[in-house]
């Protein structure tokens, strides 16, 4: 299960670039995005596996 399938590889960096282009916010934004990406990734993967397990 890859982020690419959901378009996260394009969507998240795009938002990240827009937000981090403002001076002074890039470090904070990077930290937040890294945290969000990990948590969101774990959440989606858990959800994905649960759906598969119940379906088959």
C-alpha positions in Angstrom: 0.0 0.0 0.0 1.7 3.2 -1.2 1.0 6.9 -0.7 1.3 7.3 -4.5 -2.0 5.4 -5.0 -3.9 8.1 -3.1 -1.9 11.0 -4.6 -0.3 12.0 -1.3 3.1 12.2 -2.9 1.9 15.2 -5.0 -0.7 16.7 -2.7 1.2 17.0 0.6 4.5 18.4 -0.9 2.4 21.0 -2.8 0.8 22.3 0.4 4.1 22.0 2.2 5.8 24.1 -0.4 3.1 26.8 -0.3 3.2 27.1 3.5 7.0 26.8 3.9 7.6 29.6 1.3 6.8 32.1 4.0 9.9 33.0 5.9 10.1 31.8 9.5 7.4 29.2 9.2 9.3 26.5 7.2 10.8 24.7 10.2 7.5 24.7 12.2 5.5 23.6 9.1 8.0 20.9 8.3 7.8 19.5 11.8 4.0 19.6 11.7 3.8 18.0 8.2 6.2 15.2 9.1 4.0 14.4 12.2 0.8 14.6 10.2 2.1 12.5 7.4 3.2 9.7 9.7 0.0 9.7 11.7 -2.2 10.0 8.6 -0.2 7.3 6.9 -0.6 4.9 9.9 -4.3 5.7 10.2 -5.0 5.1 6.5 -3.0 1.9 6.4 -4.8 0.6 9.5 -8.1 1.5 8.0 -7.1 -0.1 4.7 -6.0 -3.4 6.3 -9.2 -3.6 8.4 -11.4 -3.1 5.3 -9.4 -5.8 3.4 -9.6 -8.2 6.4 -13.4 -7.8 6.7 -14.0 -8.0 2.9 -12.3 -11.3 2.3 
